Amino acid sequence: MAALLETGKTLIGILVRRMAWAMVAVALISCGGAMAQAADGLYRAQTVVTGQGEPNRIIGFGACLEDVLIKVSGQQALASDKRLAAYKSKAKEFVSDFSYHDQYAGKPHHDEQGTRDRPFDLTVTFDEQKIDGLLTTLGLKPWKAQRPMLGVFVEMQQGPKDYIVTADGTQADLQRDALSAAADKRGMRLILPSAAALAASNITAAGLNKVPSAKLISIVAPQGGETALVGRLVWDDNDLGWATQWRIDWQGKSYTWRMRGVTFDEAFRRGIGGAAQALSGNGHPGTDNRSR
């Protein structure tokens, strides 16, 4: 009887180990798939167009081409590069696939609205080799190394309101979504701190800008954070926009940059885009005081 029980335990142990290894294998496959999807996503961008006509589609291709070139290279300065105009006008030559999503799908047309003037999300996938070749022509290289996970710490100050955008704070829902969209647009991954983690570390909105990067990284490290991007956005009634400053420390160098008169969506795009430029080795993000 004892022998039978022992044999049963052995069989159970074997089954448990096999199930464990199966779960590990599935996890590895899933991780590999996620990494492949992330790499593929570098060559994909999305914009909003009116209708599905070719003239608007060509304009959309141009906008997506600029986004993909910035995303793949990490070079935010391409947004103001005059050389892109010639390539954006013939962006169709670099496209491998595209698709539409009707923003009003399932909703009836109103008045005389047809498909021509309805807003569509245009998703464009570009040919990897052609994009890499174009970057070479522009004197740049694709940034295909594993990108560091950004721990993003952002203070928002508007009048008496002063808070940090957290992963779980209800007052920062819009900012949290905008940061996620900005990261996706620039091919970056980010982590936001929880309110509890900030409280445990005695970090407040007013004192955030003085906190050393090492301490901030320690807060997001358990979730995979590898570096800290620190931003401060202050609302300016005169500019009717946000005055913004950003800081990131990476490989012994400290980068800071500023902008003003922008929406927080644009501020986040330039903040995360500037971080990508610094992390990719494409130089200092610089100072950009252009208003919207």
Phi, psi and omega in degrees: 000316179298322180295320179297317179298318180296318178298319179298318179297321180297315180297318178298318179300318179298316180297318180298316180296320179296319178295321179297315179295324178297319179295321177298316181299316179298319180297318179295319178296318180297317179296318179298319179296320180296319179295320179295319179296321179297319179295316178299324183295339178298332184257019180234141179216164182223144175214171179255132178232162177260115181073182182245019179290154184297319181304314179289328178295319179297319177297317178298320177302318181296316179296318180291325178299315179299315180299318182292320178299319178292317182296314184289323183271334187079010185262094182297330183297346178297339181298334180247015182278116183294340181294339184289337184305316182294325181280326180294328180290339178238034183299335180304329182293341183259356185275135175255336180195155174205159179208161180242151169226120181288117179296338179255024181304131179087353179258138181291151177293146177242151185053235181253022183290128175245207178279344185294320186249019175274144179283134179234143169276118178260115178257127186237129174251130183255155178290123185300313183295322180292321178293316178299321178294321179294321178298322177298318178299326181275002178081024181235169178234149175292142180261090186256001177291159177302124185274134181299144175284123182274127166267117187253124180239111185235125174267134176242119180237119178222102185063227180286345180282128180211113184209166177256137177290121182241171180287341186230006181281129182288335182283353184241026182303312183295316181294322179297316178295321181293322177295319179297318179295321180294320179296317179296321181295329183256008176070033181244158174248141183224159174229136174256146179286155174274158179298322181294320180295321178294317180296319180296332181264006180057039179258123179247166180299315183296329183259002186303317187294344181261357182282130179298147181302323182301320180292320179294319179298323181297334180286322183261352181303320179300336178262008177102002180297134183245340178206164184241127173256122183247128180232150175227118180246124180238126181289134180242112181296328181292318179274347187052045180195184183261132170270126192231141171225145184230153178213139172212138176250131183208126176051048175082001180242147178246131181241133175227146177207159186225161171200164179210163177072031183239161171288163179290334175298313180291322178299319179292321178299317181285329177293309180289325176296321177294322177297318178299320180296319179292316183291331181280351180084016181269019174102183183285138179300334175081181179251130182229107182255018178295136174272163179288000000 
